[in-house]
Amino acid sequence: MRYQTLISVDELKDLIDAEAKVLVLDCEFDLAHPENGPASFRNGHIPTARHAHLDHDLSGIADGSNGRHPLPDRDTFAAWLRKQGLNKDQLVVTYDSTANAGAARAWWLLRWMGHANVAVLDGARSAWAEQGHELENGEALEVEEGNFEAGVPLVAGTVTAAEVLANIEAGDAQVLDARDPARFRGEANPTDIAFGHIPGAKNRFFRDNMTNDGYFREAEELRAEFEALLDGKPAILQCGSGVTACQNALAMEIAGLPGSFLYPGSWSEWTSDPDRPVATGEA
């Protein structure tokens, strides 16, 4: 069976118990304390999982002008995936501890690399543990290198800062900002030098896609809310650095609204140039 958005805890447990060829990626991260992701993995991960580090594995090199988490080089990322044992058409399941933002980043990247058979664990690691399933400790086991090769991207694409700037006047697409409302309005900003949001953007906090117990909401609910925000326009998705925006991309895919564009540099790239305009307050 092929998966393209979500997989349930029960489905993943059955695959692991059957020793199916599934690559499980633990994508736990902590923006303020990057070392916490690997430590969390060592302290408890889903059996057979391997850790994907946001800074080292799921991002390229930040140079101060391209955002905190630029996209990785495709050849470099393909080589890393092979080292994790990934083979062509093999199922990949991604997860993190709660809101599946890091997991959605990995999901988006795999689709960007042309790999269709990838899903995020609905409910995240917390659901796995709450259902009484075991977690393993320590480092990941050695695996045989896979034969994965990058293919044609399965996402609509990305946009540059210049294209986002041009869109402010043209208004052809709707920018959706996944950051929390206080950061969007410019009332708080724990990580970037400037407060506020891209002019014309609307706020779609990524956690609004989730139920209180950490599962994605029903497709019909998500679709109605995204359609109300977009008003018939294509979506440009951004956040602080191109991570939680991918969770909005996943939610839109679940809702039957594919075709969103990612602005990978997001707010951290946008504000690296003081000449780019910013807005504060509500949209």
PAROKOL-568481 format. One record per residue: residue in one letter; x, y, z of N, C-alpha, C in turn. Coordinates in steps of 0.1 Angstrom, whole numbers, padded with zeros to 4 digits, always signed. Example, Ala and Ser with C-alpha at 12.3 -4.5 7.8 and 13.67 -1.06 7.14 Angstrom:
<dofis>
A+0132-0057+0078+0123-0045+0078+0132-0033+0078
S+0128-0022+0071+0137-0011+0071+0129+0000+0079
</dofis>
This chain:
<dofis>
M+0008-0012+0000+0000+0000+0000+0009+0012+0000
R+0005+0022-0008+0012+0035-0008+0005+0046+0000
Y+0013+0054+0006+0008+0065+0015+0014+0078+0009
Q+0006+0089+0010+0011+0101+0005+0008+0113+0015
T+0001+0111+0025-0001+0122+0035+0001+0116+0049
L-0008+0109+0055-0008+0104+0068-0008+0089+0069
I-0002+0084+0080-0003+0070+0084-0007+0069+0098
S-0015+0059+0102-0019+0058+0116-0009+0050+0124
V-0010+0052+0137-0001+0044+0146-0003+0029+0144
D-0016+0025+0143-0018+0010+0141-0012+0005+0128
E-0013+0013+0117-0008+0009+0104+0008+0008+0105
L+0014+0018+0112+0028+0017+0113+0033+0005+0122
K+0026+0003+0133+0029-0008+0142+0028-0021+0134
D+0018-0023+0126+0016-0035+0118+0028-0037+0109
L+0032-0026+0102+0043-0027+0093+0056-0031+0100
I+0059-0025+0111+0071-0028+0119+0071-0042+0124
D+0059-0046+0129+0058-0060+0134+0060-0070+0123
A+0056-0067+0111+0058-0076+0099+0072-0075+0093
E+0080-0066+0099+0094-0064+0094+0093-0059+0079
A+0083-0051+0076+0082-0045+0063+0094-0036+0060
K+0097-0033+0048+0108-0024+0044+0102-0010+0045
V+0102-0004+0056+0098+0010+0058+0109+0017+0065
L+0112+0029+0060+0122+0038+0066+0115+0048+0075
V+0118+0047+0088+0111+0056+0098+0121+0067+0101
L+0117+0079+0100+0126+0091+0103+0121+0099+0115
D+0128+0099+0125+0125+0107+0137+0130+0121+0134
C+0121+0131+0134+0125+0145+0130+0124+0155+0141
E+0125+0150+0153+0123+0159+0165+0134+0170+0164
F+0130+0182+0167+0140+0193+0167+0136+0203+0178
D+0145+0212+0182+0143+0223+0191+0151+0234+0186
L+0144+0245+0181+0151+0256+0174+0161+0263+0184
A+0157+0264+0197+0165+0271+0206+0177+0262+0211
H+0175+0249+0211+0186+0240+0216+0187+0229+0206
P+0195+0230+0195+0195+0220+0184+0200+0207+0189
E+0208+0206+0200+0213+0193+0205+0202+0185+0211
N+0190+0191+0214+0179+0184+0221+0173+0173+0211
G+0173+0176+0198+0167+0166+0189+0174+0153+0190
P+0187+0152+0188+0194+0139+0189+0193+0133+0203
A+0193+0142+0213+0192+0136+0227+0178+0130+0229
S+0168+0136+0224+0155+0131+0224+0154+0117+0217
F+0160+0116+0206+0161+0104+0198+0167+0093+0207
R+0179+0096+0213+0186+0086+0221+0177+0081+0233
N+0170+0090+0238+0162+0087+0250+0149+0080+0247
G+0145+0079+0235+0133+0071+0231+0128+0074+0217
H+0129+0064+0209+0124+0065+0195+0116+0053+0191
I+0108+0054+0181+0100+0043+0175+0110+0033+0170
P+0108+0020+0172+0117+0010+0167+0120+0011+0153
T+0133+0009+0149+0139+0009+0136+0141+0024+0131
A+0137+0034+0138+0138+0048+0134+0152+0052+0133
R+0154+0062+0124+0167+0069+0123+0165+0084+0125
H+0174+0091+0131+0172+0105+0133+0176+0114+0121
A+0167+0124+0118+0169+0134+0108+0171+0147+0115
H+0183+0153+0115+0186+0165+0122+0182+0177+0113
L+0174+0186+0118+0169+0197+0110+0180+0205+0105
D+0190+0209+0113+0200+0218+0108+0210+0210+0099
H+0213+0198+0102+0224+0191+0094+0219+0183+0083
D+0207+0177+0084+0202+0168+0074+0191+0173+0065
L+0182+0181+0071+0170+0186+0064+0172+0200+0059
S+0184+0206+0060+0186+0220+0056+0200+0221+0049
G+0201+0231+0041+0214+0235+0035+0222+0244+0044
I+0231+0251+0038+0240+0259+0046+0234+0274+0046
A+0232+0279+0058+0227+0292+0060+0239+0302+0059
D+0237+0313+0051+0248+0322+0049+0244+0336+0054
G+0233+0337+0062+0229+0350+0067+0219+0358+0058
S+0218+0353+0046+0209+0360+0037+0198+0351+0031
N+0199+0338+0034+0190+0328+0027+0181+0321+0038
G+0180+0327+0050+0171+0321+0060+0179+0311+0069
R+0172+0308+0080+0179+0299+0090+0179+0285+0085
H+0170+0280+0077+0169+0266+0072+0167+0266+0057
P+0177+0270+0049+0175+0269+0035+0174+0254+0031
L+0168+0252+0019+0167+0238+0014+0181+0232+0012
P+0182+0219+0014+0195+0212+0012+0197+0211-0003
D+0210+0210-0006+0214+0206-0020+0208+0193-0023
R+0201+0192-0035+0194+0179-0039+0204+0167-0039
D+0215+0169-0045+0225+0157-0045+0229+0153-0032
T+0232+0163-0023+0236+0160-0009+0225+0153-0002
F+0213+0158-0003+0202+0152+0004+0199+0138-0001
A+0200+0136-0014+0198+0122-0020+0209+0112-0014
A+0221+0117-0013+0232+0108-0008+0229+0105+0007
W+0224+0115+0015+0220+0112+0029+0209+0102+0030
L+0199+0103+0021+0188+0094+0021+0193+0080+0018
R+0202+0079+0009+0207+0065+0006+0214+0060+0018
K+0222+0068+0025+0229+0063+0037+0219+0059+0048
Q+0207+0064+0048+0197+0059+0057+0190+0046+0053
G+0194+0042+0041+0189+0029+0036+0177+0030+0026
L+0174+0042+0022+0162+0044+0013+0164+0038-0001
N+0155+0031-0005+0154+0025-0018+0142+0031-0026
K+0143+0030-0039+0133+0036-0048+0119+0030-0044
D+0109+0038-0043+0095+0034-0040+0093+0029-0026
Q+0103+0029-0017+0101+0024-0004+0093+0034+0004
L+0085+0029+0013+0077+0037+0022+0086+0044+0032
V+0084+0057+0034+0091+0065+0044+0080+0071+0053
V+0082+0069+0066+0073+0075+0076+0081+0084+0085
T+0076+0097+0086+0083+0107+0093+0074+0111+0106
Y+0081+0114+0116+0074+0118+0128+0083+0127+0137
D+0077+0135+0146+0084+0141+0157+0076+0139+0170
S+0078+0147+0180+0073+0144+0193+0058+0148+0194
T+0054+0159+0188+0040+0164+0190+0033+0169+0178
A+0037+0181+0173+0029+0188+0163+0033+0184+0148
N+0043+0176+0147+0047+0171+0134+0051+0182+0124
A+0058+0192+0129+0063+0203+0120+0076+0198+0114
G+0085+0192+0122+0097+0187+0116+0094+0175+0106
A+0085+0167+0110+0081+0156+0102+0075+0161+0089
A+0067+0172+0089+0062+0177+0077+0073+0183+0068
R+0083+0189+0074+0094+0194+0066+0101+0182+0058
A+0103+0171+0065+0109+0159+0059+0100+0154+0048
W+0087+0153+0051+0077+0149+0041+0077+0158+0028
W+0078+0171+0030+0078+0180+0019+0091+0178+0011
L+0102+0176+0018+0115+0175+0011+0115+0162+0003
L+0110+0151+0008+0110+0139+0001+0101+0140-0012
R+0090+0147-0011+0082+0149-0023+0089+0158-0033
W+0096+0168-0027+0104+0177-0036+0115+0169-0043
M+0120+0158-0037+0130+0149-0043+0123+0139-0052
G+0110+0139-0054+0104+0130-0063+0099+0117-0057
H+0100+0116-0044+0096+0104-0037+0082+0105-0032
A+0073+0096-0038+0058+0098-0036+0054+0090-0023
N+0061+0079-0020+0056+0070-0010+0061+0074+0004
V+0055+0085+0009+0059+0091+0022+0047+0096+0029
A+0047+0094+0042+0036+0098+0051+0041+0102+0064
V+0033+0111+0071+0036+0116+0084+0027+0108+0094
L+0033+0104+0105+0026+0096+0115+0016+0105+0122
D+0003+0102+0120-0007+0111+0126-0007+0108+0141
G-0007+0119+0149-0006+0119+0163+0008+0119+0169
A+0018+0118+0160+0032+0119+0163+0037+0108+0173
R+0049+0110+0178+0054+0100+0188+0046+0099+0200
S+0040+0110+0204+0032+0109+0216+0020+0100+0215
A+0014+0099+0203+0003+0089+0201+0008+0075+0201
W+0020+0073+0196+0026+0059+0196+0028+0055+0211
A+0034+0064+0219+0036+0060+0233+0023+0059+0241
E+0014+0068+0238+0001+0067+0246-0007+0055+0243
Q-0005+0049+0231-0012+0036+0228-0004+0024+0233
G+0006+0027+0241+0013+0016+0248+0024+0009+0240
H+0028+0015+0229+0039+0008+0221+0052+0012+0226
E+0062+0003+0225+0075+0005+0230+0083+0015+0223
L+0092+0022+0230+0102+0030+0224+0116+0024+0226
E+0125+0026+0217+0138+0021+0218+0148+0032+0222
N+0158+0029+0229+0168+0039+0233+0181+0037+0225
G+0190+0047+0226+0203+0046+0220+0203+0051+0206
E+0214+0048+0199+0216+0053+0185+0209+0043+0175
A+0208+0048+0163+0202+0040+0153+0212+0029+0148
L+0206+0018+0144+0214+0006+0140+0220+0009+0126
E+0231+0003+0123+0237+0004+0109+0228-0002+0099
V+0227+0004+0087+0219-0002+0076+0227-0002+0063
E+0222-0010+0054+0228-0011+0041+0224+0001+0033
E+0233+0007+0025+0230+0019+0017+0220+0015+0007
G+0210+0024+0005+0199+0022-0005+0203+0027-0019
N+0193+0025-0028+0195+0029-0042+0187+0041-0046
F+0182+0049-0037+0174+0060-0040+0181+0070-0050
E+0173+0075-0059+0178+0086-0068+0167+0096-0069
A+0172+0109-0069+0162+0120-0070+0155+0120-0083
G+0142+0124-0083+0134+0124-0095+0127+0138-0096
V+0117+0138-0105+0110+0151-0107+0102+0154-0095
P+0103+0167-0090+0096+0171-0078+0081+0169-0079
L+0075+0164-0068+0061+0162-0067+0054+0173-0059
V+0060+0184-0058+0054+0196-0052+0053+0207-0063
A+0045+0217-0060+0043+0228-0071+0056+0235-0073
G+0064+0237-0062+0076+0244-0064+0079+0254-0052
T+0089+0262-0054+0092+0272-0044+0092+0286-0051
V+0092+0296-0042+0093+0310-0047+0104+0317-0040
T+0110+0327-0046+0121+0335-0041+0115+0347-0034
A+0124+0354-0027+0121+0366-0020+0116+0377-0031
A+0123+0377-0042+0120+0386-0053+0106+0384-0058
E+0102+0371-0059+0088+0368-0063+0078+0372-0053
V+0081+0370-0040+0072+0374-0030+0070+0389-0030
L+0081+0396-0031+0081+0411-0032+0072+0415-0043
A+0073+0409-0055+0065+0413-0067+0051+0410-0064
N+0048+0399-0057+0034+0396-0054+0027+0405-0045
I+0034+0413-0037+0028+0423-0028+0019+0432-0036
E+0025+0437-0047+0017+0446-0056+0008+0439-0065
A+0012+0427-0071+0004+0420-0081-0008+0413-0074
G-0006+0407-0063-0016+0401-0056-0022+0388-0062
D-0013+0382-0070-0018+0370-0078-0019+0358-0069
A-0011+0357-0058-0012+0346-0049-0014+0351-0035
Q-0018+0343-0026-0020+0346-0012-0009+0340-0003
V-0002+0349+0004+0008+0344+0013+0002+0340+0026
L+0005+0328+0031+0000+0323+0044+0012+0321+0053
D+0011+0327+0065+0022+0327+0074+0018+0318+0086
A+0027+0307+0088+0024+0297+0097+0028+0300+0112
R+0034+0312+0114+0039+0315+0127+0027+0318+0137
D+0030+0318+0150+0019+0321+0159+0014+0335+0158
P+0002+0338+0162-0004+0351+0159+0004+0362+0165
A+0010+0361+0177+0017+0372+0183+0029+0376+0175
R+0036+0366+0169+0047+0369+0161+0042+0375+0148
F+0032+0370+0142+0026+0376+0130+0022+0390+0132
R+0016+0394+0143+0012+0408+0145+0023+0417+0148
G+0035+0411+0152+0046+0419+0156+0047+0422+0171
E+0040+0415+0179+0040+0417+0193+0051+0409+0200
A+0056+0399+0194+0067+0391+0199+0075+0385+0188
N+0088+0383+0191+0097+0378+0181+0109+0372+0187
P+0109+0359+0191+0120+0354+0199+0132+0350+0191
T+0131+0350+0177+0143+0345+0169+0148+0354+0158
D+0140+0364+0154+0144+0372+0142+0146+0386+0146
I+0152+0394+0137+0156+0408+0141+0145+0417+0139
A+0135+0414+0131+0124+0423+0128+0110+0417+0132
F+0101+0426+0136+0088+0422+0141+0078+0424+0129
G+0068+0415+0129+0057+0417+0120+0056+0406+0110
H+0051+0410+0098+0048+0400+0087+0050+0406+0074
I+0050+0398+0063+0051+0403+0050+0038+0410+0046
P+0038+0422+0041+0026+0429+0037+0017+0420+0028
G+0004+0420+0032-0006+0412+0024-0007+0398+0029
A+0002+0393+0037+0001+0379+0042-0011+0378+0052
K-0016+0366+0053-0026+0362+0062-0020+0351+0072
N-0025+0351+0084-0020+0342+0094-0027+0329+0094
R-0020+0318+0092-0026+0305+0094-0016+0297+0103
F-0018+0299+0116-0009+0292+0126-0010+0277+0124
F+0002+0271+0123+0002+0257+0119-0005+0248+0129
R-0005+0252+0142-0012+0244+0152-0027+0244+0150
D-0032+0253+0143-0047+0253+0140-0051+0241+0131
N-0041+0234+0126-0044+0223+0117-0046+0210+0126
M-0044+0211+0139-0044+0200+0148-0055+0200+0158
T-0059+0188+0162-0068+0187+0173-0061+0189+0186
N-0068+0190+0197-0061+0193+0210-0052+0181+0214
D-0055+0169+0209-0047+0157+0213-0037+0154+0202
G-0034+0163+0193-0022+0162+0184-0025+0155+0171
Y-0037+0153+0167-0040+0146+0154-0044+0157+0144
F-0042+0154+0131-0047+0164+0121-0062+0164+0121
R-0068+0176+0119-0082+0177+0119-0088+0171+0106
E-0101+0170+0106-0108+0164+0094-0105+0172+0081
A-0104+0165+0070-0101+0171+0057-0112+0182+0054
E-0124+0179+0057-0135+0189+0053-0133+0202+0061
E-0130+0201+0073-0128+0213+0082-0116+0221+0076
L-0105+0214+0074-0093+0221+0069-0095+0228+0056
R-0102+0221+0047-0105+0226+0034-0113+0239+0035
A-0123+0239+0043-0132+0251+0044-0124+0263+0049
E-0115+0261+0059-0107+0272+0065-0097+0277+0055
F-0090+0268+0048-0080+0273+0038-0087+0280+0026
E-0098+0275+0022-0104+0281+0011-0109+0295+0014
A-0113+0297+0027-0118+0310+0031-0106+0320+0032
L-0094+0315+0035-0082+0324+0035-0077+0327+0021
L-0078+0317+0012-0072+0319-0001-0081+0326-0011
D-0094+0325-0009-0103+0332-0018-0100+0330-0033
G-0097+0317-0036-0095+0313-0050-0081+0315-0055
K-0072+0320-0047-0058+0323-0052-0049+0311-0048
P-0038+0309-0055-0029+0299-0051-0021+0304-0039
A-0016+0294-0031-0010+0297-0018+0005+0298-0019
I+0011+0308-0013+0025+0308-0010+0027+0306+0005
L+0034+0296+0009+0034+0292+0023+0048+0296+0029
Q+0047+0303+0041+0060+0307+0047+0058+0307+0062
C+0069+0308+0070+0068+0308+0084+0081+0316+0089
G+0088+0311+0099+0100+0317+0103+0112+0313+0094
S+0113+0300+0091+0124+0296+0083+0121+0284+0074
G+0109+0282+0070+0105+0272+0061+0103+0258+0066
V+0100+0257+0079+0097+0244+0086+0082+0243+0089
T+0076+0251+0097+0062+0249+0100+0053+0252+0088
A+0058+0260+0079+0051+0262+0066+0048+0249+0059
C+0057+0239+0061+0055+0226+0055+0043+0219+0061
Q+0041+0222+0074+0029+0215+0080+0016+0221+0074
N+0016+0234+0071+0005+0239+0063+0003+0232+0050
A+0015+0230+0043+0014+0223+0030+0008+0209+0031
L+0012+0202+0042+0006+0189+0044-0009+0190+0047
A-0013+0199+0056-0027+0201+0059-0035+0204+0046
M-0030+0212+0037-0037+0215+0025-0038+0203+0016
E-0027+0194+0016-0028+0182+0008-0038+0173+0014
I-0039+0172+0027-0050+0164+0034-0063+0169+0030
A-0064+0182+0029-0077+0189+0026-0081+0188+0011
G-0072+0182+0003-0075+0181-0011-0072+0194-0019
L-0063+0201-0013-0059+0214-0019-0044+0214-0022
P-0039+0206-0032-0025+0205-0035-0021+0218-0043
G-0008+0219-0046-0004+0230-0054+0002+0242-0047
S+0004+0241-0034+0009+0253-0027+0024+0255-0030
F+0028+0267-0030+0043+0270-0032+0049+0273-0019
L+0061+0269-0017+0069+0271-0004+0078+0283-0007
Y+0078+0292+0003+0089+0302+0003+0099+0297+0014
P+0110+0290+0010+0118+0284+0019+0125+0293+0029
G+0130+0305+0024+0137+0314+0033+0128+0320+0043
S+0115+0323+0040+0105+0327+0049+0110+0340+0056
W+0104+0342+0068+0106+0355+0075+0121+0358+0078
S+0129+0347+0082+0143+0349+0085+0151+0354+0073
E+0147+0350+0061+0154+0355+0049+0148+0369+0046
W+0135+0370+0046+0128+0383+0043+0134+0395+0051
T+0136+0393+0063+0141+0404+0072+0156+0405+0072
S+0163+0397+0064+0178+0399+0063+0181+0411+0055
D+0172+0416+0047+0173+0428+0039+0164+0439+0044
P+0170+0449+0050+0162+0459+0057+0153+0467+0047
D+0156+0466+0034+0148+0473+0024+0135+0466+0021
R+0133+0454+0025+0121+0447+0022+0110+0452+0032
P+0098+0454+0027+0088+0460+0036+0082+0450+0046
V+0078+0455+0057+0071+0447+0068+0059+0454+0072
A+0049+0446+0077+0037+0451+0083+0035+0446+0097
T+0027+0453+0105+0024+0448+0118+0008+0448+0120
G+0004+0442+0130-0010+0441+0133-0017+0430+0126
E-0030+0430+0126-0038+0419+0119-0036+0421+0104
A-0039+0410+0097-0038+0411+0082-0048+0421+0076
</dofis>
